[in-house]
Amino acid sequence: MKKKPICLVTGSSGLIGSETVNFFSKKNFDIIGIDNNFRQFFFGKSASTHQIKKKLKKINNYNHFNIDIRNFKKLLQVFKKYKKRIKLIVHCAAQPSHDWAYQNPMLDFDINAKSTFNLLELTKTFCPKSVFIFLSTNKVYGDNPNKLPLLEKKTRWELKKSHKYQNGIDETMSIDNC
């Protein structure tokens, strides 16, 4: 019997990660979830993702790995094991707090930049034809995205086709004083 393709989701027990798991588990993917509940370290016990992980583990095609995304050797083991079965990587794991970034820039860099680089290298080495989706918080833009003139559609919010940022926000959006 042919094995299903794999969708690997980092930050799988977080808000966006868990929704990603739910979505792709219904799309005929086996899911590898990578999450170590580091959110609790940053934001305290009330921010724990433990309950979400418990729910996800009940999904038949979900396999959870309690791995810190900074741990290259552990990630390497996962990529070596599943190789080209990994068809999609959705990278949702991050350190989103500006306060933490300011207090400990090395930790912030390791989680957000170095770990992303490592995931990209592992993808290139073991499953180069996979789709890699990187998600980032809009918090890097401060409040300016909240000022965009969004139009409510039936199933989504959009900008007018003529708007400067209709195809996405690029580096011309100011983040000064926001």
Backbone hydrogen bonds, N-H to C=O, Kabsch-Sander energy under -0.5 kcal/mol:
donor,donor_aa,acceptor,acceptor_aa,energy
6,I,85,R,-3.3
7,C,30,D,-2.6
8,L,6,I,-0.5
8,L,88,L,-3.0
9,V,7,C,-0.5
9,V,32,I,-3.1
10,T,8,L,-0.5
10,T,90,V,-1.9
11,G,34,I,-2.4
12,S,9,V,-0.6
12,S,34,I,-1.2
14,G,11,G,-1.9
18,S,14,G,-2.6
19,E,15,L,-1.4
20,T,16,I,-2.2
21,V,17,G,-2.4
22,N,18,S,-2.4
23,F,19,E,-2.4
24,F,20,T,-2.7
25,S,21,V,-2.2
26,K,22,N,-0.8
26,K,23,F,-0.8
27,K,24,F,-0.9
28,N,25,S,-0.5
29,F,24,F,-1.3
30,D,5,P,-3.0
31,I,61,N,-3.7
32,I,7,C,-2.2
33,G,31,I,-0.6
33,G,63,N,-2.6
34,I,9,V,-2.9
35,D,33,G,-0.5
35,D,65,F,-1.9
40,Q,37,N,-1.2
41,F,37,N,-0.5
42,F,38,F,-1.7
43,F,39,R,-2.8
44,G,40,Q,-2.0
47,A,44,G,-2.0
48,S,45,K,-1.8
53,K,49,T,-2.3
54,K,50,H,-2.2
55,K,51,Q,-1.8
56,L,52,I,-2.5
57,K,53,K,-2.3
58,K,55,K,-1.2
59,I,56,L,-2.1
62,Y,59,I,-1.7
63,N,31,I,-2.4
65,F,33,G,-3.1
67,I,65,F,-1.8
69,I,67,I,-0.5
71,N,68,D,-2.8
72,F,70,R,-1.4
75,L,71,N,-2.1
76,L,72,F,-2.9
77,Q,73,K,-1.6
78,V,74,K,-1.5
79,F,75,L,-2.6
80,K,76,L,-2.8
81,K,77,Q,-2.0
82,Y,78,V,-2.2
83,K,79,F,-2.4
85,R,82,Y,-2.5
86,I,83,K,-1.9
87,K,6,I,-2.5
87,K,85,R,-0.8
88,L,6,I,-1.5
89,I,131,V,-2.8
90,V,8,L,-3.0
91,H,89,I,-0.6
91,H,133,I,-3.2
92,C,10,T,-1.3
92,C,90,V,-1.0
98,H,96,P,-0.5
101,A,97,S,-2.2
102,Y,98,H,-2.3
103,Q,99,D,-2.5
104,N,100,W,-3.0
108,D,104,N,-2.1
109,F,105,P,-2.6
110,D,106,M,-2.6
111,I,107,L,-2.4
112,N,108,D,-2.8
113,A,109,F,-2.2
114,K,109,F,-2.2
115,S,110,D,-1.6
117,F,113,A,-2.6
118,N,114,K,-2.6
119,L,115,S,-2.4
120,L,116,T,-2.4
121,E,117,F,-2.5
122,L,118,N,-2.5
123,T,119,L,-2.3
124,K,120,L,-2.6
125,T,121,E,-2.1
126,F,122,L,-2.8
127,C,123,T,-2.2
130,S,127,C,-2.2
131,V,87,K,-2.4
133,I,89,I,-3.3
133,I,131,V,-0.5
134,F,132,F,-0.6
135,L,91,H,-2.2
135,L,133,I,-0.5
140,V,137,T,-0.9
141,Y,138,N,-2.2
142,G,139,K,-1.8
143,D,178,C,-1.1
144,N,141,Y,-1.3
146,N,143,D,-1.2
147,K,143,D,-0.5
147,K,144,N,-1.6
148,L,145,P,-1.4
150,L,148,L,-2.0
151,L,158,E,-3.8
153,K,151,L,-0.5
153,K,156,R,-3.0
158,E,151,L,-2.3
163,H,160,K,-1.9
166,Q,163,H,-1.9
168,G,165,Y,-1.9
170,D,168,G,-0.5
173,M,170,D,-1.6
178,C,175,I,-1.0
